[in-house]
Amino acid sequence: MSLDWWLSFFVAFAFMEWAAWALHKYVMHGFLWSLHEDHHVINKKSRFQKNDLFAVFFAVPSFLAILYGSLGGPAWIEGAGYGVMLYGIVYFMVHEVAIHRRWRFFNLKGRYIESLRIAHHHHHQVQSKEGASNFGMLVPPLHYFTMSMKDLRRLSPAYQAAHSKSGDSSD
């Protein structure tokens, strides 16, 4: 694979975090809230959500770029398609497996995963179209990384719920 293939692969992967942030904030929490709402107000009887259709939105252009590039089109288009595909795989593993645990293939732990999990849970504390924060997936706001693990866990909605019911604020 050529240098332009690899460059487009890495640029596409990195660009997807920004694209996912923008689409999440302005499209999913905007005019397509009707598809995204069931991700915030979850029906526990169903394993699938209308929100899952957004994966198709990203998969189709990725597939078409890979196909076009592999059939003789410019190598950079194929590389970009694979970059978007890798982002989709990583997004699935982080969002569905590590954060929401809708699919329990394994249990990821560590400071980075805990920071992502808490940032995303803060996003989900708002169950409406407006007022949410933390729209990114792989790069949450930096303040989640500057806290100690103890302070980070205190931000967890589960921690707050457990301690607000008992009135206990100590560890």
Backbone as JSON Lines, residues from 0, in Angstrom:
{"i":0,"aa":"M","n":[0.84,-1.18,0.0],"ca":[0.0,0.0,0.0],"c":[0.88,1.24,0.0]}
{"i":1,"aa":"S","n":[0.42,2.2,-0.71],"ca":[1.21,3.41,-0.93],"c":[1.1,4.39,0.25]}
{"i":2,"aa":"L","n":[1.97,5.37,0.21],"ca":[1.97,6.4,1.25],"c":[0.64,7.14,1.27]}
{"i":3,"aa":"D","n":[0.08,7.45,0.09],"ca":[-1.19,8.18,0.08],"c":[-2.33,7.32,0.65]}
{"i":4,"aa":"W","n":[-2.26,6.0,0.48],"ca":[-3.25,5.1,1.08],"c":[-3.19,5.23,2.6]}
{"i":5,"aa":"W","n":[-1.98,5.11,3.16],"ca":[-1.82,5.18,4.61],"c":[-2.17,6.55,5.17]}
{"i":6,"aa":"L","n":[-1.77,7.6,4.46],"ca":[-2.11,8.95,4.92],"c":[-3.63,9.15,4.97]}
{"i":7,"aa":"S","n":[-4.32,8.75,3.92],"ca":[-5.77,8.91,3.89],"c":[-6.43,8.02,4.94]}
{"i":8,"aa":"F","n":[-5.87,6.84,5.19],"ca":[-6.38,5.94,6.22],"c":[-6.35,6.63,7.59]}
{"i":9,"aa":"F","n":[-5.19,7.17,7.97],"ca":[-5.05,7.81,9.29],"c":[-5.82,9.11,9.39]}
{"i":10,"aa":"V","n":[-5.83,9.89,8.31],"ca":[-6.58,11.15,8.33],"c":[-8.07,10.87,8.44]}
{"i":11,"aa":"A","n":[-8.57,9.89,7.7],"ca":[-9.99,9.55,7.76],"c":[-10.37,9.07,9.16]}
{"i":12,"aa":"F","n":[-9.52,8.22,9.76],"ca":[-9.81,7.74,11.11],"c":[-9.89,8.92,12.09]}
{"i":13,"aa":"A","n":[-8.9,9.8,12.05],"ca":[-8.87,10.95,12.95],"c":[-10.04,11.9,12.67]}
{"i":14,"aa":"F","n":[-10.34,12.13,11.41],"ca":[-11.44,13.02,11.02],"c":[-12.77,12.49,11.54]}
{"i":15,"aa":"M","n":[-12.92,11.18,11.61],"ca":[-14.19,10.6,12.03],"c":[-14.56,10.98,13.47]}
{"i":16,"aa":"E","n":[-13.59,11.19,14.33],"ca":[-13.93,11.61,15.69],"c":[-14.61,12.98,15.65]}
{"i":17,"aa":"W","n":[-14.05,13.88,14.85],"ca":[-14.68,15.2,14.71],"c":[-16.04,15.07,14.02]}
{"i":18,"aa":"A","n":[-16.11,14.28,12.95],"ca":[-17.37,14.09,12.22],"c":[-18.43,13.47,13.12]}
{"i":19,"aa":"A","n":[-18.03,12.47,13.91],"ca":[-18.98,11.82,14.82],"c":[-19.47,12.83,15.87]}
{"i":20,"aa":"W","n":[-18.56,13.66,16.4],"ca":[-18.95,14.69,17.36],"c":[-19.98,15.63,16.74]}
{"i":21,"aa":"A","n":[-19.66,16.15,15.55],"ca":[-20.55,17.13,14.89],"c":[-21.9,16.5,14.53]}
{"i":22,"aa":"L","n":[-21.87,15.29,13.98],"ca":[-23.13,14.63,13.63],"c":[-23.95,14.3,14.88]}
{"i":23,"aa":"H","n":[-23.27,13.91,15.94],"ca":[-23.98,13.6,17.18],"c":[-24.65,14.85,17.74]}
{"i":24,"aa":"K","n":[-23.9,15.95,17.77],"ca":[-24.45,17.18,18.35],"c":[-25.52,17.83,17.48]}
{"i":25,"aa":"Y","n":[-25.26,17.93,16.18],"ca":[-26.15,18.73,15.33],"c":[-27.17,17.92,14.53]}
{"i":26,"aa":"V","n":[-26.93,16.64,14.33],"ca":[-27.88,15.82,13.57],"c":[-28.67,14.91,14.51]}
{"i":27,"aa":"M","n":[-27.95,14.11,15.31],"ca":[-28.64,13.18,16.22],"c":[-29.42,13.93,17.3]}
{"i":28,"aa":"H","n":[-28.85,15.02,17.81],"ca":[-29.56,15.83,18.79],"c":[-30.24,17.01,18.09]}
{"i":29,"aa":"G","n":[-30.4,16.91,16.79],"ca":[-31.07,17.92,15.98],"c":[-32.24,17.29,15.24]}
{"i":30,"aa":"F","n":[-32.21,17.4,13.91],"ca":[-33.37,16.99,13.12],"c":[-33.59,15.49,13.05]}
{"i":31,"aa":"L","n":[-32.6,14.67,13.45],"ca":[-32.82,13.21,13.49],"c":[-32.92,12.68,14.93]}
{"i":32,"aa":"W","n":[-33.36,13.55,15.84],"ca":[-33.56,13.12,17.22],"c":[-34.53,11.94,17.29]}
{"i":33,"aa":"S","n":[-35.49,11.88,16.38],"ca":[-36.47,10.78,16.39],"c":[-35.8,9.41,16.25]}
{"i":34,"aa":"L","n":[-34.64,9.36,15.6],"ca":[-33.89,8.1,15.5],"c":[-32.95,7.9,16.69]}
{"i":35,"aa":"H","n":[-32.5,8.97,17.3],"ca":[-31.52,8.88,18.38],"c":[-32.15,8.81,19.77]}
{"i":36,"aa":"E","n":[-33.39,9.25,19.89],"ca":[-34.04,9.35,21.2],"c":[-34.06,8.03,21.96]}
{"i":37,"aa":"D","n":[-34.28,6.92,21.26],"ca":[-34.36,5.64,21.97],"c":[-33.02,5.18,22.51]}
{"i":38,"aa":"H","n":[-31.97,5.91,22.19],"ca":[-30.66,5.62,22.8],"c":[-30.55,6.31,24.16]}
{"i":39,"aa":"H","n":[-31.3,7.37,24.36],"ca":[-31.3,8.1,25.63],"c":[-32.43,7.64,26.55]}
{"i":40,"aa":"V","n":[-33.55,7.28,25.97],"ca":[-34.7,6.77,26.71],"c":[-34.85,5.32,26.26]}
{"i":41,"aa":"I","n":[-34.2,4.43,26.97],"ca":[-33.99,3.06,26.49],"c":[-35.17,2.15,26.81]}
{"i":42,"aa":"N","n":[-35.55,1.36,25.8],"ca":[-36.54,0.31,25.97],"c":[-35.76,-0.98,26.27]}
{"i":43,"aa":"K","n":[-35.76,-1.39,27.51],"ca":[-34.95,-2.54,27.92],"c":[-35.48,-3.86,27.36]}
{"i":44,"aa":"K","n":[-36.65,-3.85,26.75],"ca":[-37.21,-5.07,26.17],"c":[-36.6,-5.39,24.81]}
{"i":45,"aa":"S","n":[-35.95,-4.43,24.2],"ca":[-35.38,-4.62,22.87],"c":[-33.87,-4.49,22.91]}
{"i":46,"aa":"R","n":[-33.18,-5.41,22.25],"ca":[-31.72,-5.35,22.17],"c":[-31.28,-4.31,21.14]}
{"i":47,"aa":"F","n":[-32.14,-4.02,20.18],"ca":[-31.8,-3.07,19.13],"c":[-32.55,-1.76,19.32]}
{"i":48,"aa":"Q","n":[-31.96,-0.7,18.77],"ca":[-32.53,0.64,18.86],"c":[-32.59,1.24,17.46]}
{"i":49,"aa":"K","n":[-33.52,2.16,17.26],"ca":[-33.54,2.89,15.99],"c":[-32.2,3.59,15.78]}
{"i":50,"aa":"N","n":[-31.57,4.01,16.86],"ca":[-30.27,4.67,16.83],"c":[-29.21,3.82,16.11]}
{"i":51,"aa":"D","n":[-29.36,2.5,16.13],"ca":[-28.41,1.61,15.46],"c":[-28.34,1.84,13.95]}
{"i":52,"aa":"L","n":[-29.36,2.47,13.4],"ca":[-29.37,2.76,11.95],"c":[-28.25,3.73,11.56]}
{"i":53,"aa":"F","n":[-27.75,4.51,12.52],"ca":[-26.66,5.42,12.2],"c":[-25.41,4.67,11.78]}
{"i":54,"aa":"A","n":[-25.22,3.43,12.24],"ca":[-24.08,2.63,11.81],"c":[-24.12,2.41,10.3]}
{"i":55,"aa":"V","n":[-25.31,2.23,9.76],"ca":[-25.47,2.04,8.31],"c":[-25.07,3.33,7.58]}
{"i":56,"aa":"F","n":[-25.44,4.46,8.18],"ca":[-25.11,5.76,7.59],"c":[-23.61,5.88,7.34]}
{"i":57,"aa":"F","n":[-22.79,5.38,8.27],"ca":[-21.34,5.44,8.11],"c":[-20.79,4.26,7.31]}
{"i":58,"aa":"A","n":[-21.43,3.12,7.39],"ca":[-20.93,1.92,6.73],"c":[-21.05,2.0,5.21]}
{"i":59,"aa":"V","n":[-22.13,2.58,4.72],"ca":[-22.34,2.62,3.26],"c":[-21.26,3.42,2.54]}
{"i":60,"aa":"P","n":[-20.97,4.67,2.93],"ca":[-19.9,5.38,2.22],"c":[-18.53,4.71,2.39]}
{"i":61,"aa":"S","n":[-18.3,4.13,3.55],"ca":[-17.04,3.42,3.78],"c":[-16.91,2.25,2.82]}
{"i":62,"aa":"F","n":[-17.96,1.46,2.72],"ca":[-17.97,0.31,1.81],"c":[-17.77,0.75,0.37]}
{"i":63,"aa":"L","n":[-18.48,1.8,-0.04],"ca":[-18.38,2.27,-1.42],"c":[-16.98,2.8,-1.73]}
{"i":64,"aa":"A","n":[-16.35,3.47,-0.78],"ca":[-14.98,3.96,-0.98],"c":[-14.0,2.8,-1.1]}
{"i":65,"aa":"I","n":[-14.15,1.79,-0.26],"ca":[-13.28,0.61,-0.33],"c":[-13.48,-0.11,-1.66]}
{"i":66,"aa":"L","n":[-14.73,-0.28,-2.06],"ca":[-15.03,-0.96,-3.32],"c":[-14.46,-0.19,-4.51]}
{"i":67,"aa":"Y","n":[-14.71,1.1,-4.56],"ca":[-14.23,1.92,-5.67],"c":[-12.7,1.9,-5.73]}
{"i":68,"aa":"G","n":[-12.05,2.07,-4.6],"ca":[-10.59,2.06,-4.57],"c":[-10.02,0.71,-4.97]}
{"i":69,"aa":"S","n":[-10.65,-0.37,-4.53],"ca":[-10.14,-1.7,-4.85],"c":[-10.41,-2.1,-6.3]}
{"i":70,"aa":"L","n":[-11.35,-1.42,-6.96],"ca":[-11.65,-1.72,-8.37],"c":[-10.88,-0.81,-9.33]}
{"i":71,"aa":"G","n":[-9.85,-0.16,-8.84],"ca":[-9.0,0.64,-9.7],"c":[-9.06,2.13,-9.47]}
{"i":72,"aa":"G","n":[-9.9,2.56,-8.55],"ca":[-9.96,3.98,-8.23],"c":[-8.71,4.4,-7.48]}
{"i":73,"aa":"P","n":[-8.6,5.67,-7.16],"ca":[-7.42,6.15,-6.43],"c":[-7.23,5.41,-5.1]}
{"i":74,"aa":"A","n":[-5.98,5.11,-4.81],"ca":[-5.65,4.36,-3.59],"c":[-6.09,5.13,-2.34]}
{"i":75,"aa":"W","n":[-6.0,6.45,-2.38],"ca":[-6.34,7.22,-1.18],"c":[-7.81,7.08,-0.82]}
{"i":76,"aa":"I","n":[-8.68,6.86,-1.82],"ca":[-10.1,6.68,-1.53],"c":[-10.32,5.35,-0.79]}
{"i":77,"aa":"E","n":[-9.64,4.31,-1.23],"ca":[-9.73,3.03,-0.54],"c":[-9.19,3.16,0.89]}
{"i":78,"aa":"G","n":[-8.05,3.83,1.04],"ca":[-7.48,4.03,2.38],"c":[-8.43,4.78,3.29]}
{"i":79,"aa":"A","n":[-9.07,5.81,2.77],"ca":[-10.05,6.57,3.56],"c":[-11.22,5.68,3.96]}
{"i":80,"aa":"G","n":[-11.68,4.86,3.03],"ca":[-12.77,3.93,3.35],"c":[-12.41,2.99,4.48]}
{"i":81,"aa":"Y","n":[-11.19,2.48,4.46],"ca":[-10.74,1.6,5.55],"c":[-10.56,2.38,6.85]}
{"i":82,"aa":"G","n":[-10.15,3.64,6.78],"ca":[-10.03,4.46,7.98],"c":[-11.38,4.67,8.65]}
{"i":83,"aa":"V","n":[-12.41,4.94,7.83],"ca":[-13.76,5.12,8.36],"c":[-14.25,3.79,8.94]}
{"i":84,"aa":"M","n":[-13.94,2.68,8.25],"ca":[-14.35,1.37,8.74],"c":[-13.7,1.06,10.1]}
{"i":85,"aa":"L","n":[-12.4,1.34,10.22],"ca":[-11.74,1.08,11.5],"c":[-12.35,1.93,12.61]}
{"i":86,"aa":"Y","n":[-12.66,3.2,12.31],"ca":[-13.3,4.04,13.31],"c":[-14.63,3.42,13.74]}
{"i":87,"aa":"G","n":[-15.39,2.91,12.79],"ca":[-16.67,2.28,13.11],"c":[-16.5,1.07,14.02]}
{"i":88,"aa":"I","n":[-15.47,0.28,13.77],"ca":[-15.2,-0.89,14.62],"c":[-14.81,-0.44,16.02]}
{"i":89,"aa":"V","n":[-13.9,0.53,16.1],"ca":[-13.46,1.04,17.41],"c":[-14.65,1.69,18.13]}
{"i":90,"aa":"Y","n":[-15.44,2.45,17.42],"ca":[-16.62,3.09,18.0],"c":[-17.55,2.04,18.6]}
{"i":91,"aa":"F","n":[-17.82,0.98,17.84],"ca":[-18.68,-0.09,18.33],"c":[-18.11,-0.71,19.61]}
{"i":92,"aa":"M","n":[-16.82,-1.02,19.59],"ca":[-16.2,-1.67,20.74],"c":[-16.23,-0.75,21.97]}
{"i":93,"aa":"V","n":[-15.98,0.52,21.77],"ca":[-15.97,1.46,22.9],"c":[-17.4,1.76,23.35]}
{"i":94,"aa":"H","n":[-18.26,2.14,22.43],"ca":[-19.6,2.59,22.78],"c":[-20.52,1.46,23.21]}
{"i":95,"aa":"E","n":[-20.59,0.42,22.43],"ca":[-21.56,-0.65,22.7],"c":[-21.03,-1.69,23.68]}
{"i":96,"aa":"V","n":[-19.72,-1.97,23.64],"ca":[-19.15,-3.01,24.49],"c":[-18.61,-2.43,25.8]}
{"i":97,"aa":"A","n":[-17.75,-1.42,25.72],"ca":[-17.1,-0.91,26.93],"c":[-17.98,0.03,27.74]}
{"i":98,"aa":"I","n":[-18.73,0.91,27.08],"ca":[-19.51,1.92,27.82],"c":[-20.91,1.41,28.18]}
{"i":99,"aa":"H","n":[-21.71,1.08,27.19],"ca":[-23.09,0.68,27.48],"c":[-23.23,-0.8,27.8]}
{"i":100,"aa":"R","n":[-22.26,-1.58,27.42],"ca":[-22.25,-3.03,27.67],"c":[-23.49,-3.71,27.11]}
{"i":101,"aa":"R","n":[-23.93,-3.24,25.95],"ca":[-25.04,-3.91,25.26],"c":[-24.59,-5.26,24.71]}
{"i":102,"aa":"W","n":[-23.33,-5.36,24.39],"ca":[-22.74,-6.61,23.9],"c":[-21.57,-6.9,24.83]}
{"i":103,"aa":"R","n":[-21.58,-8.03,25.46],"ca":[-20.6,-8.34,26.5],"c":[-19.54,-9.32,25.99]}
{"i":104,"aa":"F","n":[-18.72,-8.84,25.06],"ca":[-17.64,-9.67,24.54],"c":[-16.49,-9.75,25.53]}
{"i":105,"aa":"F","n":[-16.24,-8.65,26.22],"ca":[-15.16,-8.55,27.2],"c":[-15.42,-7.32,28.04]}
{"i":106,"aa":"N","n":[-14.66,-7.16,29.11],"ca":[-14.83,-6.01,30.0],"c":[-13.54,-5.21,30.0]}
{"i":107,"aa":"L","n":[-13.56,-4.06,29.37],"ca":[-12.38,-3.2,29.34],"c":[-12.34,-2.35,30.6]}
{"i":108,"aa":"K","n":[-11.14,-2.16,31.11],"ca":[-10.96,-1.34,32.31],"c":[-9.77,-0.41,32.12]}
{"i":109,"aa":"G","n":[-9.59,0.49,33.04],"ca":[-8.46,1.4,33.01],"c":[-8.91,2.84,33.01]}
{"i":110,"aa":"R","n":[-7.97,3.73,33.21],"ca":[-8.25,5.15,33.34],"c":[-8.91,5.73,32.09]}
{"i":111,"aa":"Y","n":[-8.4,5.39,30.93],"ca":[-8.97,5.91,29.68],"c":[-10.42,5.45,29.52]}
{"i":112,"aa":"I","n":[-10.68,4.17,29.7],"ca":[-12.03,3.64,29.54],"c":[-12.96,4.24,30.59]}
{"i":113,"aa":"E","n":[-12.48,4.36,31.82],"ca":[-13.31,4.94,32.88],"c":[-13.63,6.41,32.57]}
{"i":114,"aa":"S","n":[-12.66,7.15,32.03],"ca":[-12.9,8.54,31.63],"c":[-13.95,8.61,30.54]}
{"i":115,"aa":"L","n":[-13.84,7.74,29.55],"ca":[-14.84,7.69,28.48],"c":[-16.22,7.34,29.03]}
{"i":116,"aa":"R","n":[-16.24,6.36,29.9],"ca":[-17.51,5.88,30.46],"c":[-18.21,6.99,31.25]}
{"i":117,"aa":"I","n":[-17.48,7.68,32.11],"ca":[-18.08,8.73,32.93],"c":[-18.54,9.9,32.05]}
{"i":118,"aa":"A","n":[-17.7,10.31,31.1],"ca":[-18.08,11.4,30.19],"c":[-19.35,11.04,29.43]}
{"i":119,"aa":"H","n":[-19.43,9.81,28.96],"ca":[-20.6,9.4,28.19],"c":[-21.84,9.27,29.08]}
{"i":120,"aa":"H","n":[-21.64,8.79,30.29],"ca":[-22.78,8.72,31.22],"c":[-23.29,10.12,31.56]}
{"i":121,"aa":"H","n":[-22.39,11.1,31.63],"ca":[-22.85,12.48,31.83],"c":[-23.68,12.94,30.64]}
{"i":122,"aa":"H","n":[-23.28,12.54,29.45],"ca":[-24.06,12.86,28.25],"c":[-25.48,12.29,28.38]}
{"i":123,"aa":"H","n":[-25.58,11.09,28.9],"ca":[-26.87,10.4,28.99],"c":[-27.73,10.84,30.16]}
{"i":124,"aa":"Q","n":[-27.19,11.66,31.04],"ca":[-28.02,12.17,32.14],"c":[-29.14,13.06,31.6]}
{"i":125,"aa":"V","n":[-28.94,13.61,30.42],"ca":[-29.97,14.41,29.76],"c":[-30.71,13.49,28.81]}
{"i":126,"aa":"Q","n":[-32.0,13.33,29.02],"ca":[-32.77,12.41,28.19],"c":[-33.65,13.14,27.19]}
{"i":127,"aa":"S","n":[-33.21,14.31,26.8],"ca":[-33.96,15.07,25.81],"c":[-33.01,15.56,24.73]}
{"i":128,"aa":"K","n":[-33.6,16.15,23.73],"ca":[-32.85,16.63,22.57],"c":[-31.86,17.72,22.94]}
{"i":129,"aa":"E","n":[-32.21,18.55,23.9],"ca":[-31.39,19.68,24.27],"c":[-30.74,19.54,25.63]}
{"i":130,"aa":"G","n":[-29.61,20.24,25.82],"ca":[-28.98,20.31,27.12],"c":[-27.87,19.3,27.37]}
{"i":131,"aa":"A","n":[-27.62,18.42,26.43],"ca":[-26.57,17.41,26.63],"c":[-25.18,18.01,26.4]}
{"i":132,"aa":"S","n":[-24.16,17.3,26.86],"ca":[-22.77,17.69,26.64],"c":[-21.98,16.43,26.28]}
{"i":133,"aa":"N","n":[-20.7,16.58,26.05],"ca":[-19.8,15.45,25.77],"c":[-20.27,14.62,24.57]}
{"i":134,"aa":"F","n":[-20.23,15.2,23.39],"ca":[-20.73,14.53,22.2],"c":[-19.69,13.65,21.52]}
{"i":135,"aa":"G","n":[-18.43,13.79,21.88],"ca":[-17.39,12.96,21.27],"c":[-17.42,11.55,21.82]}
{"i":136,"aa":"M","n":[-16.62,10.67,21.21],"ca":[-16.61,9.29,21.66],"c":[-15.22,8.87,22.15]}
{"i":137,"aa":"L","n":[-14.21,9.04,21.36],"ca":[-12.87,8.56,21.72],"c":[-12.03,9.62,22.43]}
{"i":138,"aa":"V","n":[-12.44,10.88,22.31],"ca":[-11.68,11.97,22.94],"c":[-12.65,12.81,23.77]}
{"i":139,"aa":"P","n":[-12.88,12.41,25.03],"ca":[-13.77,13.2,25.87],"c":[-13.07,14.47,26.34]}
{"i":140,"aa":"P","n":[-13.8,15.41,26.93],"ca":[-13.16,16.62,27.46],"c":[-11.98,16.26,28.38]}
{"i":141,"aa":"L","n":[-10.92,17.02,28.27],"ca":[-9.68,16.71,28.97],"c":[-9.78,16.7,30.49]}
{"i":142,"aa":"H","n":[-10.73,17.42,31.06],"ca":[-10.81,17.44,32.52],"c":[-11.11,16.06,33.11]}
{"i":143,"aa":"Y","n":[-11.65,15.14,32.31],"ca":[-11.88,13.79,32.81],"c":[-10.56,13.04,33.03]}
{"i":144,"aa":"F","n":[-9.5,13.49,32.37],"ca":[-8.2,12.83,32.49],"c":[-7.32,13.46,33.57]}
{"i":145,"aa":"T","n":[-7.68,14.64,34.05],"ca":[-6.84,15.31,35.04],"c":[-7.23,14.98,36.47]}
{"i":146,"aa":"M","n":[-8.33,14.26,36.65],"ca":[-8.8,13.9,37.99],"c":[-8.2,12.58,38.44]}
{"i":147,"aa":"S","n":[-8.16,12.4,39.74],"ca":[-7.74,11.1,40.27],"c":[-8.85,10.09,39.98]}
{"i":148,"aa":"M","n":[-8.51,8.82,40.02],"ca":[-9.52,7.78,39.79],"c":[-10.63,7.87,40.84]}
{"i":149,"aa":"K","n":[-10.27,8.2,42.06],"ca":[-11.26,8.33,43.13],"c":[-12.26,9.45,42.79]}
{"i":150,"aa":"D","n":[-11.75,10.6,42.37],"ca":[-12.64,11.71,42.0],"c":[-13.44,11.39,40.75]}
{"i":151,"aa":"L","n":[-12.83,10.7,39.83],"ca":[-13.51,10.32,38.61],"c":[-14.7,9.4,38.93]}
{"i":152,"aa":"R","n":[-14.48,8.44,39.78],"ca":[-15.56,7.52,40.16],"c":[-16.68,8.26,40.9]}
{"i":153,"aa":"R","n":[-16.33,9.3,41.65],"ca":[-17.35,10.09,42.34],"c":[-18.27,10.8,41.35]}
{"i":154,"aa":"L","n":[-17.79,11.04,40.15],"ca":[-18.62,11.67,39.12],"c":[-19.6,10.69,38.49]}
{"i":155,"aa":"S","n":[-19.38,9.41,38.72],"ca":[-20.23,8.38,38.13],"c":[-21.67,8.55,38.58]}
{"i":156,"aa":"P","n":[-22.61,8.52,37.66],"ca":[-24.02,8.6,38.05],"c":[-24.41,7.49,39.03]}
{"i":157,"aa":"A","n":[-23.83,6.3,38.89],"ca":[-24.14,5.2,39.81],"c":[-23.66,5.54,41.22]}
{"i":158,"aa":"Y","n":[-22.47,6.12,41.33],"ca":[-21.94,6.52,42.64],"c":[-22.83,7.59,43.25]}
{"i":159,"aa":"Q","n":[-23.19,8.58,42.46],"ca":[-24.01,9.68,42.96],"c":[-25.38,9.19,43.41]}
{"i":160,"aa":"A","n":[-25.97,8.28,42.64],"ca":[-27.29,7.75,43.01],"c":[-27.22,6.96,44.31]}
{"i":161,"aa":"A","n":[-26.19,6.14,44.44],"ca":[-26.04,5.32,45.66],"c":[-25.83,6.18,46.89]}
{"i":162,"aa":"H","n":[-25.04,7.24,46.75],"ca":[-24.73,8.07,47.9],"c":[-25.79,9.14,48.18]}
{"i":163,"aa":"S","n":[-26.57,9.51,47.19],"ca":[-27.64,10.49,47.44],"c":[-28.8,9.84,48.17]}
{"i":164,"aa":"K","n":[-29.04,8.55,47.93],"ca":[-30.13,7.84,48.6],"c":[-29.82,7.64,50.07]}
{"i":165,"aa":"S","n":[-28.57,7.35,50.35],"ca":[-28.21,7.07,51.74],"c":[-27.8,8.33,52.5]}
{"i":166,"aa":"G","n":[-27.56,9.41,51.75],"ca":[-27.12,10.64,52.38],"c":[-25.65,10.61,52.73]}
{"i":167,"aa":"D","n":[-24.96,9.56,52.32],"ca":[-23.55,9.37,52.62],"c":[-22.7,10.04,51.56]}
{"i":168,"aa":"S","n":[-21.8,10.88,51.95],"ca":[-20.9,11.53,50.98],"c":[-19.47,11.07,51.15]}
{"i":169,"aa":"S","n":[-19.24,10.14,52.06],"ca":[-17.88,9.64,52.26],"c":[-17.66,8.38,51.45]}
{"i":170,"aa":"D","n":[-16.4,7.93,51.39],"ca":[-16.11,6.69,50.66],"c":[-16.16,5.55,51.6]}
